[in-house]
């Protein structure tokens, strides 16, 4: 029971780290770089004594890491819900609230507005393609996937219609591919990677910025509800 409890707690932590990596508007704490990638590399290093063949070591490390990576991928999908929920509460004909939402997108709000409108047109033109569109956008590294979530919320796609393709794209396509890429890269180019393994102050400054920006988003959301 203790082993099962520890395992569930461990996976729950990875799930929370996944949420933290994608919960901001176009930003997120770099939990992949700070936690997931180092754990993958550490797992590969732990298997050095088990296998002398590099390919076998990669396969075994992949098998050991895939549960963690899938759970983290699930978290990244759920972390995309706040922009979707935020937008789903807005009437697209309400220009005042729309302007507030675009303001949250930052200095490039005009560019963000055009991206939202273009994505909405795709959803409106043929709603049955919304699944494929969301799946495609979530399955590749895309820092502005929030645009897709906002568009889905504005056209009133259901949570199921938005979340299911997001989970498939992020957890079952993108994350496993990233895992294989990291293991392959480290196995064949590990020496050059370990020589530059210092995280540096920029990552910490970035995380401080992300936390502050996310708090600002929640503040704007609460104020919009009150108003």
mmCIF file of the C-alpha atoms, coordinates in Angstrom:
data_MODEL
# 
_entry.id   MODEL 
# 
loop_
_atom_site.group_PDB 
_atom_site.id 
_atom_site.type_symbol 
_atom_site.label_atom_id 
_atom_site.label_alt_id 
_atom_site.label_comp_id 
_atom_site.label_asym_id 
_atom_site.label_entity_id 
_atom_site.label_seq_id 
_atom_site.pdbx_PDB_ins_code 
_atom_site.Cartn_x 
_atom_site.Cartn_y 
_atom_site.Cartn_z 
_atom_site.occupancy 
_atom_site.B_iso_or_equiv 
_atom_site.pdbx_formal_charge 
_atom_site.auth_seq_id 
_atom_site.auth_comp_id 
_atom_site.auth_asym_id 
_atom_site.auth_atom_id 
_atom_site.pdbx_PDB_model_num 
ATOM 1   C CA . UNK A 1 1   ? 0.000   0.000  0.000   1.00 0.00 ? 1   UNK A CA 1 
ATOM 2   C CA . UNK A 1 2   ? 2.832   2.386  0.861   1.00 0.00 ? 2   UNK A CA 1 
ATOM 3   C CA . UNK A 1 3   ? 4.485   1.715  -2.495  1.00 0.00 ? 3   UNK A CA 1 
ATOM 4   C CA . UNK A 1 4   ? 1.204   2.328  -4.333  1.00 0.00 ? 4   UNK A CA 1 
ATOM 5   C CA . UNK A 1 5   ? 0.563   5.529  -2.371  1.00 0.00 ? 5   UNK A CA 1 
ATOM 6   C CA . UNK A 1 6   ? 4.094   6.790  -3.067  1.00 0.00 ? 6   UNK A CA 1 
ATOM 7   C CA . UNK A 1 7   ? 3.693   5.964  -6.762  1.00 0.00 ? 7   UNK A CA 1 
ATOM 8   C CA . UNK A 1 8   ? 0.335   7.775  -7.016  1.00 0.00 ? 8   UNK A CA 1 
ATOM 9   C CA . UNK A 1 9   ? 1.726   10.788 -5.167  1.00 0.00 ? 9   UNK A CA 1 
ATOM 10  C CA . UNK A 1 10  ? 4.721   10.870 -7.492  1.00 0.00 ? 10  UNK A CA 1 
ATOM 11  C CA . UNK A 1 11  ? 2.505   10.797 -10.596 1.00 0.00 ? 11  UNK A CA 1 
ATOM 12  C CA . UNK A 1 12  ? 0.243   13.454 -9.096  1.00 0.00 ? 12  UNK A CA 1 
ATOM 13  C CA . UNK A 1 13  ? 3.279   15.713 -8.689  1.00 0.00 ? 13  UNK A CA 1 
ATOM 14  C CA . UNK A 1 14  ? 4.202   15.177 -12.354 1.00 0.00 ? 14  UNK A CA 1 
ATOM 15  C CA . UNK A 1 15  ? 0.597   15.985 -13.286 1.00 0.00 ? 15  UNK A CA 1 
ATOM 16  C CA . UNK A 1 16  ? 0.794   19.278 -11.348 1.00 0.00 ? 16  UNK A CA 1 
ATOM 17  C CA . UNK A 1 17  ? 4.123   20.091 -13.005 1.00 0.00 ? 17  UNK A CA 1 
ATOM 18  C CA . UNK A 1 18  ? 2.452   19.540 -16.366 1.00 0.00 ? 18  UNK A CA 1 
ATOM 19  C CA . UNK A 1 19  ? -0.316  21.980 -15.450 1.00 0.00 ? 19  UNK A CA 1 
ATOM 20  C CA . UNK A 1 20  ? 2.261   24.536 -14.297 1.00 0.00 ? 20  UNK A CA 1 
ATOM 21  C CA . UNK A 1 21  ? 4.073   24.302 -17.635 1.00 0.00 ? 21  UNK A CA 1 
ATOM 22  C CA . UNK A 1 22  ? 1.074   25.453 -19.700 1.00 0.00 ? 22  UNK A CA 1 
ATOM 23  C CA . UNK A 1 23  ? -1.293  27.360 -17.408 1.00 0.00 ? 23  UNK A CA 1 
ATOM 24  C CA . UNK A 1 24  ? -0.156  30.863 -18.418 1.00 0.00 ? 24  UNK A CA 1 
ATOM 25  C CA . UNK A 1 25  ? -1.372  32.803 -21.469 1.00 0.00 ? 25  UNK A CA 1 
ATOM 26  C CA . UNK A 1 26  ? 1.348   31.955 -23.981 1.00 0.00 ? 26  UNK A CA 1 
ATOM 27  C CA . UNK A 1 27  ? 3.764   31.293 -21.145 1.00 0.00 ? 27  UNK A CA 1 
ATOM 28  C CA . UNK A 1 28  ? 4.415   28.640 -18.561 1.00 0.00 ? 28  UNK A CA 1 
ATOM 29  C CA . UNK A 1 29  ? 6.920   27.564 -15.961 1.00 0.00 ? 29  UNK A CA 1 
ATOM 30  C CA . UNK A 1 30  ? 9.685   25.599 -17.624 1.00 0.00 ? 30  UNK A CA 1 
ATOM 31  C CA . UNK A 1 31  ? 8.922   22.370 -15.758 1.00 0.00 ? 31  UNK A CA 1 
ATOM 32  C CA . UNK A 1 32  ? 9.939   20.324 -18.780 1.00 0.00 ? 32  UNK A CA 1 
ATOM 33  C CA . UNK A 1 33  ? 13.440  21.767 -18.817 1.00 0.00 ? 33  UNK A CA 1 
ATOM 34  C CA . UNK A 1 34  ? 13.773  22.019 -15.032 1.00 0.00 ? 34  UNK A CA 1 
ATOM 35  C CA . UNK A 1 35  ? 12.292  18.662 -13.983 1.00 0.00 ? 35  UNK A CA 1 
ATOM 36  C CA . UNK A 1 36  ? 11.183  16.308 -16.770 1.00 0.00 ? 36  UNK A CA 1 
ATOM 37  C CA . UNK A 1 37  ? 14.258  16.451 -19.023 1.00 0.00 ? 37  UNK A CA 1 
ATOM 38  C CA . UNK A 1 38  ? 16.750  16.066 -16.121 1.00 0.00 ? 38  UNK A CA 1 
ATOM 39  C CA . UNK A 1 39  ? 14.763  13.081 -14.794 1.00 0.00 ? 39  UNK A CA 1 
ATOM 40  C CA . UNK A 1 40  ? 14.851  11.437 -18.227 1.00 0.00 ? 40  UNK A CA 1 
ATOM 41  C CA . UNK A 1 41  ? 18.612  11.919 -18.425 1.00 0.00 ? 41  UNK A CA 1 
ATOM 42  C CA . UNK A 1 42  ? 19.050  10.663 -14.845 1.00 0.00 ? 42  UNK A CA 1 
ATOM 43  C CA . UNK A 1 43  ? 17.070  7.529  -15.704 1.00 0.00 ? 43  UNK A CA 1 
ATOM 44  C CA . UNK A 1 44  ? 19.293  6.924  -18.721 1.00 0.00 ? 44  UNK A CA 1 
ATOM 45  C CA . UNK A 1 45  ? 22.400  7.310  -16.557 1.00 0.00 ? 45  UNK A CA 1 
ATOM 46  C CA . UNK A 1 46  ? 21.038  4.871  -13.962 1.00 0.00 ? 46  UNK A CA 1 
ATOM 47  C CA . UNK A 1 47  ? 20.813  2.231  -16.685 1.00 0.00 ? 47  UNK A CA 1 
ATOM 48  C CA . UNK A 1 48  ? 24.445  2.543  -17.732 1.00 0.00 ? 48  UNK A CA 1 
ATOM 49  C CA . UNK A 1 49  ? 25.410  -0.603 -15.816 1.00 0.00 ? 49  UNK A CA 1 
ATOM 50  C CA . UNK A 1 50  ? 22.517  -2.654 -17.189 1.00 0.00 ? 50  UNK A CA 1 
ATOM 51  C CA . UNK A 1 51  ? 23.190  -2.238 -20.893 1.00 0.00 ? 51  UNK A CA 1 
ATOM 52  C CA . UNK A 1 52  ? 26.331  -1.754 -22.925 1.00 0.00 ? 52  UNK A CA 1 
ATOM 53  C CA . UNK A 1 53  ? 24.353  -1.443 -26.138 1.00 0.00 ? 53  UNK A CA 1 
ATOM 54  C CA . UNK A 1 54  ? 23.144  2.140  -26.639 1.00 0.00 ? 54  UNK A CA 1 
ATOM 55  C CA . UNK A 1 55  ? 19.932  1.229  -28.458 1.00 0.00 ? 55  UNK A CA 1 
ATOM 56  C CA . UNK A 1 56  ? 18.894  -1.257 -25.761 1.00 0.00 ? 56  UNK A CA 1 
ATOM 57  C CA . UNK A 1 57  ? 19.593  1.356  -23.115 1.00 0.00 ? 57  UNK A CA 1 
ATOM 58  C CA . UNK A 1 58  ? 17.453  3.884  -24.984 1.00 0.00 ? 58  UNK A CA 1 
ATOM 59  C CA . UNK A 1 59  ? 14.552  1.428  -25.301 1.00 0.00 ? 59  UNK A CA 1 
ATOM 60  C CA . UNK A 1 60  ? 14.678  0.457  -21.626 1.00 0.00 ? 60  UNK A CA 1 
ATOM 61  C CA . UNK A 1 61  ? 14.930  4.071  -20.479 1.00 0.00 ? 61  UNK A CA 1 
ATOM 62  C CA . UNK A 1 62  ? 12.005  4.940  -22.739 1.00 0.00 ? 62  UNK A CA 1 
ATOM 63  C CA . UNK A 1 63  ? 9.938   2.172  -21.149 1.00 0.00 ? 63  UNK A CA 1 
ATOM 64  C CA . UNK A 1 64  ? 10.852  3.419  -17.657 1.00 0.00 ? 64  UNK A CA 1 
ATOM 65  C CA . UNK A 1 65  ? 10.096  7.086  -18.410 1.00 0.00 ? 65  UNK A CA 1 
ATOM 66  C CA . UNK A 1 66  ? 6.959   6.830  -20.526 1.00 0.00 ? 66  UNK A CA 1 
ATOM 67  C CA . UNK A 1 67  ? 4.449   6.697  -17.592 1.00 0.00 ? 67  UNK A CA 1 
ATOM 68  C CA . UNK A 1 68  ? 5.937   9.871  -16.080 1.00 0.00 ? 68  UNK A CA 1 
ATOM 69  C CA . UNK A 1 69  ? 5.961   11.636 -19.442 1.00 0.00 ? 69  UNK A CA 1 
ATOM 70  C CA . UNK A 1 70  ? 2.353   10.654 -20.218 1.00 0.00 ? 70  UNK A CA 1 
ATOM 71  C CA . UNK A 1 71  ? 1.121   11.930 -16.845 1.00 0.00 ? 71  UNK A CA 1 
ATOM 72  C CA . UNK A 1 72  ? 3.059   15.166 -17.335 1.00 0.00 ? 72  UNK A CA 1 
ATOM 73  C CA . UNK A 1 73  ? 1.519   15.438 -20.821 1.00 0.00 ? 73  UNK A CA 1 
ATOM 74  C CA . UNK A 1 74  ? -1.960  15.018 -19.311 1.00 0.00 ? 74  UNK A CA 1 
ATOM 75  C CA . UNK A 1 75  ? -1.128  17.898 -16.975 1.00 0.00 ? 75  UNK A CA 1 
ATOM 76  C CA . UNK A 1 76  ? -0.054  20.138 -19.851 1.00 0.00 ? 76  UNK A CA 1 
ATOM 77  C CA . UNK A 1 77  ? -3.413  19.447 -21.541 1.00 0.00 ? 77  UNK A CA 1 
ATOM 78  C CA . UNK A 1 78  ? -5.418  20.372 -18.422 1.00 0.00 ? 78  UNK A CA 1 
ATOM 79  C CA . UNK A 1 79  ? -3.250  23.471 -18.030 1.00 0.00 ? 79  UNK A CA 1 
ATOM 80  C CA . UNK A 1 80  ? -4.736  24.740 -21.296 1.00 0.00 ? 80  UNK A CA 1 
ATOM 81  C CA . UNK A 1 81  ? -8.243  24.917 -19.798 1.00 0.00 ? 81  UNK A CA 1 
ATOM 82  C CA . UNK A 1 82  ? -8.078  28.414 -18.143 1.00 0.00 ? 82  UNK A CA 1 
ATOM 83  C CA . UNK A 1 83  ? -7.886  30.372 -21.456 1.00 0.00 ? 83  UNK A CA 1 
ATOM 84  C CA . UNK A 1 84  ? -10.679 28.191 -22.875 1.00 0.00 ? 84  UNK A CA 1 
ATOM 85  C CA . UNK A 1 85  ? -12.893 28.678 -19.796 1.00 0.00 ? 85  UNK A CA 1 
ATOM 86  C CA . UNK A 1 86  ? -12.066 32.387 -19.694 1.00 0.00 ? 86  UNK A CA 1 
ATOM 87  C CA . UNK A 1 87  ? -13.152 32.836 -23.329 1.00 0.00 ? 87  UNK A CA 1 
ATOM 88  C CA . UNK A 1 88  ? -16.235 30.601 -23.029 1.00 0.00 ? 88  UNK A CA 1 
ATOM 89  C CA . UNK A 1 89  ? -17.720 33.062 -20.514 1.00 0.00 ? 89  UNK A CA 1 
ATOM 90  C CA . UNK A 1 90  ? -17.500 35.909 -23.027 1.00 0.00 ? 90  UNK A CA 1 
ATOM 91  C CA . UNK A 1 91  ? -20.126 36.814 -25.589 1.00 0.00 ? 91  UNK A CA 1 
ATOM 92  C CA . UNK A 1 92  ? -18.287 37.418 -28.860 1.00 0.00 ? 92  UNK A CA 1 
ATOM 93  C CA . UNK A 1 93  ? -20.560 40.386 -29.565 1.00 0.00 ? 93  UNK A CA 1 
ATOM 94  C CA . UNK A 1 94  ? -19.515 42.076 -26.306 1.00 0.00 ? 94  UNK A CA 1 
ATOM 95  C CA . UNK A 1 95  ? -16.746 44.343 -27.579 1.00 0.00 ? 95  UNK A CA 1 
ATOM 96  C CA . UNK A 1 96  ? -15.746 45.634 -24.138 1.00 0.00 ? 96  UNK A CA 1 
ATOM 97  C CA . UNK A 1 97  ? -15.020 42.208 -22.689 1.00 0.00 ? 97  UNK A CA 1 
ATOM 98  C CA . UNK A 1 98  ? -13.341 41.131 -25.906 1.00 0.00 ? 98  UNK A CA 1 
ATOM 99  C CA . UNK A 1 99  ? -11.000 44.110 -25.718 1.00 0.00 ? 99  UNK A CA 1 
ATOM 100 C CA . UNK A 1 100 ? -10.127 43.201 -22.108 1.00 0.00 ? 100 UNK A CA 1 
ATOM 101 C CA . UNK A 1 101 ? -9.342  39.652 -23.196 1.00 0.00 ? 101 UNK A CA 1 
ATOM 102 C CA . UNK A 1 102 ? -7.138  40.827 -26.067 1.00 0.00 ? 102 UNK A CA 1 
ATOM 103 C CA . UNK A 1 103 ? -5.392  43.197 -23.669 1.00 0.00 ? 103 UNK A CA 1 
ATOM 104 C CA . UNK A 1 104 ? -4.410  40.210 -21.544 1.00 0.00 ? 104 UNK A CA 1 
ATOM 105 C CA . UNK A 1 105 ? -2.686  38.731 -24.603 1.00 0.00 ? 105 UNK A CA 1 
ATOM 106 C CA . UNK A 1 106 ? -0.040  41.422 -24.168 1.00 0.00 ? 106 UNK A CA 1 
ATOM 107 C CA . UNK A 1 107 ? 1.707   43.963 -26.345 1.00 0.00 ? 107 UNK A CA 1 
ATOM 108 C CA . UNK A 1 108 ? 1.026   41.978 -29.524 1.00 0.00 ? 108 UNK A CA 1 
ATOM 109 C CA . UNK A 1 109 ? -2.719  41.970 -28.883 1.00 0.00 ? 109 UNK A CA 1 
ATOM 110 C CA . UNK A 1 110 ? -3.527  42.985 -32.486 1.00 0.00 ? 110 UNK A CA 1 
ATOM 111 C CA . UNK A 1 111 ? -1.570  39.994 -33.768 1.00 0.00 ? 111 UNK A CA 1 
ATOM 112 C CA . UNK A 1 112 ? -3.228  37.807 -31.154 1.00 0.00 ? 112 UNK A CA 1 
ATOM 113 C CA . UNK A 1 113 ? -6.648  39.144 -32.170 1.00 0.00 ? 113 UNK A CA 1 
ATOM 114 C CA . UNK A 1 114 ? -6.013  38.248 -35.816 1.00 0.00 ? 114 UNK A CA 1 
ATOM 115 C CA . UNK A 1 115 ? -4.843  34.758 -34.803 1.00 0.00 ? 115 UNK A CA 1 
ATOM 116 C CA . UNK A 1 116 ? -7.961  34.242 -32.675 1.00 0.00 ? 116 UNK A CA 1 
ATOM 117 C CA . UNK A 1 117 ? -10.239 35.423 -35.495 1.00 0.00 ? 117 UNK A CA 1 
ATOM 118 C CA . UNK A 1 118 ? -8.519  33.182 -38.050 1.00 0.00 ? 118 UNK A CA 1 
ATOM 119 C CA . UNK A 1 119 ? -8.769  30.135 -35.797 1.00 0.00 ? 119 UNK A CA 1 
ATOM 120 C CA . UNK A 1 120 ? -12.407 30.905 -35.035 1.00 0.00 ? 120 UNK A CA 1 
ATOM 121 C CA . UNK A 1 121 ? -13.157 31.027 -38.747 1.00 0.00 ? 121 UNK A CA 1 
ATOM 122 C CA . UNK A 1 122 ? -11.703 27.539 -39.107 1.00 0.00 ? 122 UNK A CA 1 
ATOM 123 C CA . UNK A 1 123 ? -13.946 26.265 -36.312 1.00 0.00 ? 123 UNK A CA 1 
ATOM 124 C CA . UNK A 1 124 ? -17.024 28.066 -37.667 1.00 0.00 ? 124 UNK A CA 1 
ATOM 125 C CA . UNK A 1 125 ? -16.501 27.044 -41.282 1.00 0.00 ? 125 UNK A CA 1 
ATOM 126 C CA . UNK A 1 126 ? -16.698 23.358 -40.511 1.00 0.00 ? 126 UNK A CA 1 
ATOM 127 C CA . UNK A 1 127 ? -17.149 22.382 -36.883 1.00 0.00 ? 127 UNK A CA 1 
ATOM 128 C CA . UNK A 1 128 ? -16.427 18.712 -37.569 1.00 0.00 ? 128 UNK A CA 1 
ATOM 129 C CA . UNK A 1 129 ? -12.807 19.661 -38.356 1.00 0.00 ? 129 UNK A CA 1 
ATOM 130 C CA . UNK A 1 130 ? -12.348 21.277 -34.928 1.00 0.00 ? 130 UNK A CA 1 
ATOM 131 C CA . UNK A 1 131 ? -11.094 17.954 -33.507 1.00 0.00 ? 131 UNK A CA 1 
ATOM 132 C CA . UNK A 1 132 ? -8.414  17.629 -36.194 1.00 0.00 ? 132 UNK A CA 1 
ATOM 133 C CA . UNK A 1 133 ? -7.417  21.288 -35.884 1.00 0.00 ? 133 UNK A CA 1 
ATOM 134 C CA . UNK A 1 134 ? -7.017  21.166 -32.102 1.00 0.00 ? 134 UNK A CA 1 
ATOM 135 C CA . UNK A 1 135 ? -5.207  17.826 -32.330 1.00 0.00 ? 135 UNK A CA 1 
ATOM 136 C CA . UNK A 1 136 ? -2.732  19.177 -34.868 1.00 0.00 ? 136 UNK A CA 1 
ATOM 137 C CA . UNK A 1 137 ? -2.052  22.404 -32.950 1.00 0.00 ? 137 UNK A CA 1 
ATOM 138 C CA . UNK A 1 138 ? -1.542  20.564 -29.660 1.00 0.00 ? 138 UNK A CA 1 
ATOM 139 C CA . UNK A 1 139 ? 0.715   17.856 -31.096 1.00 0.00 ? 139 UNK A CA 1 
ATOM 140 C CA . UNK A 1 140 ? 3.658   20.113 -31.889 1.00 0.00 ? 140 UNK A CA 1 
ATOM 141 C CA . UNK A 1 141 ? 5.600   22.562 -29.668 1.00 0.00 ? 141 UNK A CA 1 
ATOM 142 C CA . UNK A 1 142 ? 3.413   25.644 -29.802 1.00 0.00 ? 142 UNK A CA 1 
ATOM 143 C CA . UNK A 1 143 ? 3.864   28.367 -27.182 1.00 0.00 ? 143 UNK A CA 1 
ATOM 144 C CA . UNK A 1 144 ? 0.682   30.133 -28.320 1.00 0.00 ? 144 UNK A CA 1 
ATOM 145 C CA . UNK A 1 145 ? -1.708  27.179 -28.140 1.00 0.00 ? 145 UNK A CA 1 
ATOM 146 C CA . UNK A 1 146 ? -3.761  29.439 -25.853 1.00 0.00 ? 146 UNK A CA 1 
ATOM 147 C CA . UNK A 1 147 ? -4.990  31.114 -29.055 1.00 0.00 ? 147 UNK A CA 1 
ATOM 148 C CA . UNK A 1 148 ? -6.616  27.805 -29.970 1.00 0.00 ? 148 UNK A CA 1 
ATOM 149 C CA . UNK A 1 149 ? -8.163  27.498 -26.495 1.00 0.00 ? 149 UNK A CA 1 
ATOM 150 C CA . UNK A 1 150 ? -9.520  31.052 -26.628 1.00 0.00 ? 150 UNK A CA 1 
ATOM 151 C CA . UNK A 1 151 ? -10.984 30.440 -30.091 1.00 0.00 ? 151 UNK A CA 1 
ATOM 152 C CA . UNK A 1 152 ? -12.599 27.188 -28.975 1.00 0.00 ? 152 UNK A CA 1 
ATOM 153 C CA . UNK A 1 153 ? -14.119 28.964 -25.977 1.00 0.00 ? 153 UNK A CA 1 
ATOM 154 C CA . UNK A 1 154 ? -15.482 31.863 -28.060 1.00 0.00 ? 154 UNK A CA 1 
ATOM 155 C CA . UNK A 1 155 ? -17.226 29.530 -30.535 1.00 0.00 ? 155 UNK A CA 1 
ATOM 156 C CA . UNK A 1 156 ? -18.617 27.586 -27.548 1.00 0.00 ? 156 UNK A CA 1 
ATOM 157 C CA . UNK A 1 157 ? -17.047 24.209 -28.203 1.00 0.00 ? 157 UNK A CA 1 
ATOM 158 C CA . UNK A 1 158 ? -17.803 21.893 -25.291 1.00 0.00 ? 158 UNK A CA 1 
ATOM 159 C CA . UNK A 1 159 ? -15.092 20.979 -22.766 1.00 0.00 ? 159 UNK A CA 1 
ATOM 160 C CA . UNK A 1 160 ? -15.063 17.463 -24.209 1.00 0.00 ? 160 UNK A CA 1 
ATOM 161 C CA . UNK A 1 161 ? -14.625 18.741 -27.783 1.00 0.00 ? 161 UNK A CA 1 
ATOM 162 C CA . UNK A 1 162 ? -11.655 20.840 -26.690 1.00 0.00 ? 162 UNK A CA 1 
ATOM 163 C CA . UNK A 1 163 ? -9.992  18.686 -24.024 1.00 0.00 ? 163 UNK A CA 1 
ATOM 164 C CA . UNK A 1 164 ? -10.011 15.254 -25.693 1.00 0.00 ? 164 UNK A CA 1 
ATOM 165 C CA . UNK A 1 165 ? -7.985  16.234 -28.812 1.00 0.00 ? 165 UNK A CA 1 
ATOM 166 C CA . UNK A 1 166 ? -5.728  18.369 -26.609 1.00 0.00 ? 166 UNK A CA 1 
ATOM 167 C CA . UNK A 1 167 ? -4.962  15.369 -24.382 1.00 0.00 ? 167 UNK A CA 1 
ATOM 168 C CA . UNK A 1 168 ? -4.316  13.123 -27.388 1.00 0.00 ? 168 UNK A CA 1 
ATOM 169 C CA . UNK A 1 169 ? -2.035  15.672 -29.025 1.00 0.00 ? 169 UNK A CA 1 
ATOM 170 C CA . UNK A 1 170 ? -0.047  16.680 -25.963 1.00 0.00 ? 170 UNK A CA 1 
ATOM 171 C CA . UNK A 1 171 ? 0.056   13.447 -23.937 1.00 0.00 ? 171 UNK A CA 1 
ATOM 172 C CA . UNK A 1 172 ? 0.013   10.702 -26.579 1.00 0.00 ? 172 UNK A CA 1 
ATOM 173 C CA . UNK A 1 173 ? 1.780   12.340 -29.529 1.00 0.00 ? 173 UNK A CA 1 
ATOM 174 C CA . UNK A 1 174 ? 4.022   15.252 -28.540 1.00 0.00 ? 174 UNK A CA 1 
ATOM 175 C CA . UNK A 1 175 ? 5.310   14.030 -25.154 1.00 0.00 ? 175 UNK A CA 1 
ATOM 176 C CA . UNK A 1 176 ? 6.344   10.501 -26.299 1.00 0.00 ? 176 UNK A CA 1 
ATOM 177 C CA . UNK A 1 177 ? 8.104   11.990 -29.325 1.00 0.00 ? 177 UNK A CA 1 
ATOM 178 C CA . UNK A 1 178 ? 9.946   14.464 -27.088 1.00 0.00 ? 178 UNK A CA 1 
ATOM 179 C CA . UNK A 1 179 ? 10.965  11.607 -24.792 1.00 0.00 ? 179 UNK A CA 1 
ATOM 180 C CA . UNK A 1 180 ? 12.464  9.642  -27.680 1.00 0.00 ? 180 UNK A CA 1 
ATOM 181 C CA . UNK A 1 181 ? 14.230  12.716 -29.016 1.00 0.00 ? 181 UNK A CA 1 
ATOM 182 C CA . UNK A 1 182 ? 15.789  13.539 -25.619 1.00 0.00 ? 182 UNK A CA 1 
ATOM 183 C CA . UNK A 1 183 ? 17.000  9.982  -25.032 1.00 0.00 ? 183 UNK A CA 1 
ATOM 184 C CA . UNK A 1 184 ? 18.443  9.674  -28.530 1.00 0.00 ? 184 UNK A CA 1 
ATOM 185 C CA . UNK A 1 185 ? 20.133  13.087 -28.307 1.00 0.00 ? 185 UNK A CA 1 
ATOM 186 C CA . UNK A 1 186 ? 21.642  12.376 -24.897 1.00 0.00 ? 186 UNK A CA 1 
ATOM 187 C CA . UNK A 1 187 ? 22.757  8.876  -25.843 1.00 0.00 ? 187 UNK A CA 1 
ATOM 188 C CA . UNK A 1 188 ? 24.738  10.100 -28.839 1.00 0.00 ? 188 UNK A CA 1 
ATOM 189 C CA . UNK A 1 189 ? 25.573  13.667 -27.800 1.00 0.00 ? 189 UNK A CA 1 
ATOM 190 C CA . UNK A 1 190 ? 25.584  13.386 -24.004 1.00 0.00 ? 190 UNK A CA 1 
ATOM 191 C CA . UNK A 1 191 ? 29.091  14.681 -23.509 1.00 0.00 ? 191 UNK A CA 1 
ATOM 192 C CA . UNK A 1 192 ? 28.346  18.033 -25.099 1.00 0.00 ? 192 UNK A CA 1 
ATOM 193 C CA . UNK A 1 193 ? 25.089  18.309 -23.139 1.00 0.00 ? 193 UNK A CA 1 
ATOM 194 C CA . UNK A 1 194 ? 26.645  17.649 -19.735 1.00 0.00 ? 194 UNK A CA 1 
ATOM 195 C CA . UNK A 1 195 ? 29.281  20.273 -20.364 1.00 0.00 ? 195 UNK A CA 1 
ATOM 196 C CA . UNK A 1 196 ? 26.490  22.882 -20.519 1.00 0.00 ? 196 UNK A CA 1 
ATOM 197 C CA . UNK A 1 197 ? 24.175  21.639 -17.777 1.00 0.00 ? 197 UNK A CA 1 
ATOM 198 C CA . UNK A 1 198 ? 24.014  24.820 -15.731 1.00 0.00 ? 198 UNK A CA 1 
ATOM 199 C CA . UNK A 1 199 ? 20.492  26.177 -15.688 1.00 0.00 ? 199 UNK A CA 1 
ATOM 200 C CA . UNK A 1 200 ? 21.574  29.747 -15.014 1.00 0.00 ? 200 UNK A CA 1 
ATOM 201 C CA . UNK A 1 201 ? 19.755  32.692 -13.588 1.00 0.00 ? 201 UNK A CA 1 
ATOM 202 C CA . UNK A 1 202 ? 17.652  33.290 -16.701 1.00 0.00 ? 202 UNK A CA 1 
ATOM 203 C CA . UNK A 1 203 ? 15.459  30.281 -15.964 1.00 0.00 ? 203 UNK A CA 1 
ATOM 204 C CA . UNK A 1 204 ? 14.752  31.533 -12.445 1.00 0.00 ? 204 UNK A CA 1 
ATOM 205 C CA . UNK A 1 205 ? 13.997  35.033 -13.729 1.00 0.00 ? 205 UNK A CA 1 
ATOM 206 C CA . UNK A 1 206 ? 11.716  33.519 -16.348 1.00 0.00 ? 206 UNK A CA 1 
ATOM 207 C CA . UNK A 1 207 ? 9.797   31.541 -13.728 1.00 0.00 ? 207 UNK A CA 1 
ATOM 208 C CA . UNK A 1 208 ? 9.383   34.659 -11.569 1.00 0.00 ? 208 UNK A CA 1 
ATOM 209 C CA . UNK A 1 209 ? 8.006   36.486 -14.599 1.00 0.00 ? 209 UNK A CA 1 
ATOM 210 C CA . UNK A 1 210 ? 5.605   33.641 -15.423 1.00 0.00 ? 210 UNK A CA 1 
ATOM 211 C CA . UNK A 1 211 ? 4.261   33.452 -11.864 1.00 0.00 ? 211 UNK A CA 1 
ATOM 212 C CA . UNK A 1 212 ? 3.691   37.208 -11.789 1.00 0.00 ? 212 UNK A CA 1 
ATOM 213 C CA . UNK A 1 213 ? 2.050   37.196 -15.213 1.00 0.00 ? 213 UNK A CA 1 
ATOM 214 C CA . UNK A 1 214 ? -0.240  34.295 -14.293 1.00 0.00 ? 214 UNK A CA 1 
ATOM 215 C CA . UNK A 1 215 ? -1.332  36.081 -11.103 1.00 0.00 ? 215 UNK A CA 1 
ATOM 216 C CA . UNK A 1 216 ? -2.089  39.143 -13.220 1.00 0.00 ? 216 UNK A CA 1 
ATOM 217 C CA . UNK A 1 217 ? -4.269  37.022 -15.511 1.00 0.00 ? 217 UNK A CA 1 
ATOM 218 C CA . UNK A 1 218 ? -6.279  35.676 -12.578 1.00 0.00 ? 218 UNK A CA 1 
ATOM 219 C CA . UNK A 1 219 ? -6.641  39.223 -11.238 1.00 0.00 ? 219 UNK A CA 1 
ATOM 220 C CA . UNK A 1 220 ? -8.034  40.408 -14.597 1.00 0.00 ? 220 UNK A CA 1 
ATOM 221 C CA . UNK A 1 221 ? -10.372 37.427 -14.730 1.00 0.00 ? 221 UNK A CA 1 
ATOM 222 C CA . UNK A 1 222 ? -11.747 38.090 -11.239 1.00 0.00 ? 222 UNK A CA 1 
ATOM 223 C CA . UNK A 1 223 ? -12.212 41.785 -12.021 1.00 0.00 ? 223 UNK A CA 1 
ATOM 224 C CA . UNK A 1 224 ? -14.079 40.956 -15.229 1.00 0.00 ? 224 UNK A CA 1 
ATOM 225 C CA . UNK A 1 225 ? -16.467 38.715 -13.257 1.00 0.00 ? 225 UNK A CA 1 
ATOM 226 C CA . UNK A 1 226 ? -17.061 41.429 -10.691 1.00 0.00 ? 226 UNK A CA 1 
ATOM 227 C CA . UNK A 1 227 ? -17.720 44.016 -13.383 1.00 0.00 ? 227 UNK A CA 1 
# 
